[in-house]
Amino acid sequence: MSMQFDLSGRRILVVGASSGVGLETGRIASAAGARVAFAARREDRVREAAAAAPGEAIGLRCDVCDADACRGAIEAALEAFGGLDALVYATGMAPLTLLTDATQEQWRNVFDTNVIGASLVTAAALPALQASHGRAVYISSYSVRQPLPALGLYRVSKVALDGLIESWRIEHPDVDFTRAILGNTMDTEFAQNWSEEETAEAARVWVERNLFPAANLMPVRAAAEALVAVLATEGYVDDIAIMPRTRDGSPFAEHESLKTG
């Protein structure tokens, strides 16, 4: 059964809304009554998403690696909606490579997308979020708790994103900044550029070393509903974790390999 939310009149920008969790978050928010701006680098996809949304929605091009494009997307959302109540940053990339094989270009692309882009979008949206006492939500990863071989670039960028979120909080306490730690989900384009051979080898190592205990992938809608629940709440939410279950049915976050300290 789907969860029920009331976001009537809320103005929400979802960056990274061309697929996966970002797209589903925008859809659910729209169905809950929000006015939604679907934003991503692939303009054709977000325009299609906006056209298919059940409520008022627009599709905007937003290349998070381009500061001008980030500002332009925010300006277009403000022009259309007259303000902004929430930002969801769902954009991310994760090359599958060992640190010894990582290129300078890969490092730059990962940080431009996962960290710097998040800050560029936030900076552009901040005045509007301050005016509405709004909220910004960022997708982090369970890999910050449990490193995985061949996903070091991604993990390092998400650790940096966590630090970025904390810095935004301390500088601007008048806006709510939420970190959403997300477990492995199905039906996303997260691994679309991974080769079958590289994926099989990485998965073998993860399983053999008991680093990847969740056998089941979490439906994208389950993750998106949790994000929309954050958008719908009246209270302040600093961190949430949205995880699939492990092989034995226990919560993913309680698995022995994920305990810290």
C-alpha positions as CSV (number, residue, x, y, z in Angstrom):
1,M,0.0,0.0,0.0
2,S,1.4,3.4,-1.0
3,M,1.8,6.1,1.7
4,Q,-0.4,9.1,1.7
5,F,1.0,12.6,1.8
6,D,-0.3,16.1,1.7
7,L,2.0,18.6,0.0
8,S,-0.7,20.9,-1.3
9,G,0.8,24.2,-2.4
10,R,4.4,23.2,-1.7
11,R,7.0,24.2,-4.3
12,I,9.7,21.6,-4.8
13,L,12.7,21.3,-7.1
14,V,14.1,17.9,-7.6
15,V,17.6,17.8,-9.2
16,G,18.5,14.5,-10.8
17,A,14.8,13.8,-11.7
18,S,15.3,12.2,-15.1
19,S,15.4,8.6,-13.6
20,G,15.5,6.5,-10.5
21,V,14.8,7.9,-7.0
22,G,14.8,11.5,-8.2
23,L,12.1,10.9,-10.8
24,E,10.0,8.8,-8.5
25,T,10.3,11.5,-5.7
26,G,9.0,14.1,-8.1
27,R,6.1,11.9,-9.2
28,I,5.0,11.2,-5.7
29,A,5.4,14.8,-4.6
30,S,3.3,15.9,-7.6
31,A,0.6,13.3,-6.7
32,A,0.5,14.7,-3.2
33,G,-0.3,18.2,-4.5
34,A,3.1,19.8,-4.8
35,R,4.2,22.0,-7.6
36,V,7.2,20.2,-8.9
37,A,10.2,21.2,-11.0
38,F,11.9,18.1,-12.5
39,A,15.5,19.1,-13.3
40,A,18.4,17.2,-14.8
41,R,21.0,17.4,-17.6
42,R,18.7,15.4,-19.9
43,E,16.1,18.0,-20.7
44,D,14.0,15.8,-22.8
45,R,13.5,13.3,-20.0
46,V,12.5,15.8,-17.4
47,R,10.1,17.5,-19.8
48,E,8.4,14.1,-20.4
49,A,8.3,13.6,-16.6
50,A,6.7,16.9,-16.0
51,A,4.1,16.3,-18.8
52,A,3.2,13.0,-17.2
53,A,3.0,14.3,-13.7
54,P,-0.5,14.3,-12.1
55,G,-0.1,17.9,-10.8
56,E,1.4,21.2,-11.9
57,A,5.0,20.5,-13.0
58,I,7.8,21.8,-15.2
59,G,10.9,20.2,-16.7
60,L,14.2,22.1,-16.5
61,R,17.6,21.5,-17.8
62,C,20.2,21.5,-15.1
63,D,23.8,20.4,-15.7
64,V,25.1,20.4,-12.1
65,C,28.7,20.7,-13.5
66,D,27.8,24.1,-14.9
67,A,27.3,26.9,-12.4
68,D,25.4,29.0,-14.9
69,A,23.1,26.1,-15.6
70,C,22.4,25.6,-11.9
71,R,21.5,29.3,-11.5
72,G,19.4,29.2,-14.6
73,A,17.4,26.2,-13.3
74,I,16.7,27.9,-10.0
75,E,15.7,31.1,-11.7
76,A,13.3,29.3,-14.0
77,A,11.7,27.4,-11.0
78,L,11.3,30.7,-9.1
79,E,9.8,32.4,-12.1
80,A,7.3,29.5,-12.6
81,F,6.4,29.0,-8.9
82,G,7.1,32.4,-7.3
83,G,9.3,30.7,-4.6
84,L,10.7,27.5,-3.4
85,D,9.9,25.4,-0.3
86,A,12.2,22.4,-0.8
87,L,15.2,21.2,-2.8
88,V,16.0,17.5,-3.4
89,Y,19.5,16.8,-4.7
90,A,19.3,13.3,-6.1
91,T,22.0,13.5,-8.7
92,G,25.0,11.2,-8.4
93,M,27.5,9.1,-10.3
94,A,29.7,6.2,-9.3
95,P,32.4,4.8,-11.5
96,L,33.4,1.2,-10.7
97,T,37.2,1.3,-10.4
98,L,39.9,0.6,-7.9
99,L,41.7,3.6,-6.5
100,T,44.9,2.5,-8.2
101,D,43.2,2.7,-11.6
102,A,41.2,5.9,-11.1
103,T,42.0,8.7,-13.5
104,Q,42.2,12.4,-12.7
105,E,39.2,12.9,-15.0
106,Q,37.1,10.3,-13.0
107,W,38.0,12.0,-9.7
108,R,37.0,15.4,-11.1
109,N,33.7,14.1,-12.7
110,V,32.7,12.4,-9.4
111,F,33.3,15.5,-7.3
112,D,31.8,17.9,-9.8
113,T,28.6,15.8,-9.8
114,N,28.3,14.5,-6.3
115,V,29.7,17.4,-4.2
116,I,30.4,20.6,-6.1
117,G,27.1,20.5,-8.0
118,A,25.2,20.0,-4.8
119,S,26.8,23.2,-3.4
120,L,26.2,25.2,-6.6
121,V,22.5,24.3,-6.6
122,T,22.2,25.0,-2.9
123,A,23.9,28.4,-3.1
124,A,21.5,29.4,-6.0
125,A,18.4,28.1,-4.1
126,L,19.4,29.4,-0.7
127,P,17.7,32.9,-0.7
128,A,14.4,31.3,-1.8
129,L,14.7,28.5,0.9
130,Q,15.5,31.1,3.5
131,A,12.4,33.1,2.5
132,S,10.2,30.1,3.0
133,H,12.1,28.6,5.9
134,G,12.4,25.6,3.6
135,R,14.3,22.4,3.4
136,A,17.1,20.8,1.3
137,V,17.5,17.0,1.1
138,Y,20.6,15.3,-0.2
139,I,21.0,11.6,-1.1
140,S,24.0,10.1,0.7
141,S,25.0,6.4,0.6
142,Y,25.4,3.4,3.0
143,S,28.9,3.2,1.6
144,V,29.9,6.0,4.0
145,R,29.4,3.4,6.7
146,Q,30.8,0.4,4.9
147,P,33.5,1.0,2.2
148,L,33.3,-1.3,-0.8
149,P,36.3,-2.1,-3.0
150,A,36.0,-0.5,-6.4
151,L,33.6,2.1,-5.2
152,G,36.1,4.2,-3.4
153,L,35.6,7.3,-5.6
154,Y,31.9,7.3,-4.9
155,R,32.4,6.8,-1.1
156,V,34.9,9.5,-0.8
157,S,32.6,11.9,-2.6
158,K,29.7,11.0,-0.3
159,V,31.8,11.5,2.8
160,A,32.6,14.9,1.4
161,L,28.9,15.5,0.7
162,D,28.2,14.7,4.4
163,G,30.8,17.4,5.4
164,L,29.2,19.8,3.0
165,I,25.8,19.3,4.5
166,E,27.1,19.9,8.0
167,S,28.8,23.1,6.8
168,W,25.6,24.4,5.2
169,R,23.8,23.7,8.5
170,I,26.2,25.6,10.6
171,E,26.3,28.6,8.2
172,H,22.6,28.7,7.6
173,P,20.5,27.4,10.6
174,D,17.4,29.1,9.1
175,V,17.1,26.3,6.5
176,D,16.7,22.6,7.3
177,F,19.4,20.4,5.7
178,T,18.7,16.7,5.6
179,R,21.0,13.8,4.8
180,A,19.3,10.7,3.4
181,I,21.5,7.6,3.5
182,L,20.2,5.3,0.8
183,G,20.8,1.6,0.5
184,N,20.9,-0.4,-2.8
185,T,17.8,0.1,-4.9
186,M,16.5,-1.5,-8.1
187,D,15.4,0.2,-11.3
188,T,18.0,3.0,-11.2
189,E,20.8,4.0,-13.6
190,F,23.4,4.0,-10.9
191,A,25.4,1.2,-12.5
192,Q,24.6,1.8,-16.1
193,N,28.2,2.4,-17.2
194,W,29.6,-0.6,-15.3
195,S,30.7,-3.5,-17.5
196,E,29.3,-7.0,-16.8
197,E,32.8,-8.3,-16.1
198,E,33.7,-5.6,-13.7
199,T,30.4,-5.8,-11.9
200,A,30.6,-9.6,-11.5
201,E,34.1,-9.4,-10.1
202,A,33.3,-6.6,-7.7
203,A,30.1,-8.4,-6.5
204,R,32.1,-11.6,-5.9
205,V,34.6,-9.7,-3.7
206,W,31.8,-7.9,-1.8
207,V,30.0,-11.2,-1.1
208,E,33.1,-13.2,-0.2
209,R,34.2,-10.5,2.3
210,N,30.7,-10.1,3.7
211,L,30.6,-6.4,2.8
212,F,27.3,-6.5,1.0
213,P,24.9,-8.3,3.2
214,A,21.6,-7.2,1.5
215,A,20.6,-9.8,-1.0
216,N,17.4,-7.9,-2.0
217,L,17.3,-4.6,-3.8
218,M,14.9,-2.0,-2.4
219,P,12.2,-0.7,-4.7
220,V,12.8,2.8,-5.8
221,R,9.3,3.8,-4.7
222,A,10.1,2.8,-1.1
223,A,13.1,5.1,-1.1
224,A,11.2,7.9,-2.8
225,E,8.3,7.7,-0.3
226,A,10.7,8.1,2.6
227,L,12.1,11.3,1.0
228,V,8.7,12.7,0.4
229,A,7.8,11.9,4.0
230,V,10.7,14.2,5.0
231,L,9.4,16.9,2.7
232,A,5.9,16.5,4.3
233,T,6.9,16.7,7.9
234,E,6.6,19.8,10.0
235,G,9.6,18.9,12.1
236,Y,13.3,19.2,11.5
237,V,15.0,16.0,10.2
238,D,18.8,16.0,10.2
239,D,19.6,12.4,9.1
240,I,17.6,9.4,7.9
241,A,18.7,6.0,6.6
242,I,16.6,4.1,4.1
243,M,17.8,0.5,3.8
244,P,16.7,-2.9,2.3
245,R,16.5,-6.0,4.5
246,T,19.4,-8.4,4.8
247,R,19.3,-12.1,3.8
248,D,18.1,-13.1,7.2
249,G,15.4,-10.5,7.2
250,S,17.0,-8.2,9.8
251,P,17.4,-4.5,9.1
252,F,20.3,-3.7,6.9
253,A,21.8,-1.1,9.3
254,E,22.0,-3.6,12.1
255,H,24.2,-6.0,10.2
256,E,27.5,-6.7,12.0
257,S,29.6,-5.4,9.1
258,L,28.0,-2.0,9.3
259,K,28.6,-1.4,13.0
260,T,31.0,1.4,13.8
261,G,32.9,2.5,16.9
